[in-house]
Amino acid sequence: WEEAEPCPAYEQEPLFDPYSTVEMVLHSFETIHPALLMNQVLAVKLTNAKFVLGSAAKPARQVCSVFQGLLKLKTAIDTALEGLAKDAADGFFQSAPMNFADEKSNPLVYVSTSTIAKCEEACNVIGELEILLCRALSLLQKFPDETDLVDLLLHCKDGQFLVLEQQRQRSAFLDATRDTTFSNSSPAPEVVPVIREYVLRNVDSSNPCQLRACLVPDLERDQLASLFHGSLLLSLSKSSHS
């Protein structure tokens, strides 16, 4: 270093060649396997979902059910991202596809079944947390700062009686009921629900099942009541008869 002759930076040869680097990036995009591309897209989408739900849950973070749901979401998405990263690394470093004439060669696997199961579990957790968060935020509008009461209502099942033992919770519930009764006496502005949920159950007790539909409207496009713009989620569940 002491014996080196000083040379201005503009006379030195650049260590970074942007042209060759761009060509390498374009070549990588042209030759990438679709499974590896979907791997990276799914990783970005899962990370974005965790960020969006975490930001939307800030007003309801004090609710125990929402807090536990966020922890479950973080665990499920981090586990899925770990599997996606491992599959991506294995896919990039694998050799050319196997020669079917060679029975001893190992097949080229870009996505493992365990990673698919982890991603499916993460998607299920995202859907559950979305519904839980919508209900919690709606209840907090009726019962502000009553996180314990909101958590009790979230755990209450259909047909189950809920006993409010604390006087503060009973007062908050009666105040919300009174406000709703008085507000119904005068015309109120139209309120567009964030989510609509319908559950249809059959009457055959020997083969019980139910169809559940969740409608999530697009508030920006759904201007007419006769039209629906948004997403629809259908799920059919069956239960055994004992």
Disulfide bonds with the S-S distance in Angstrom:
none
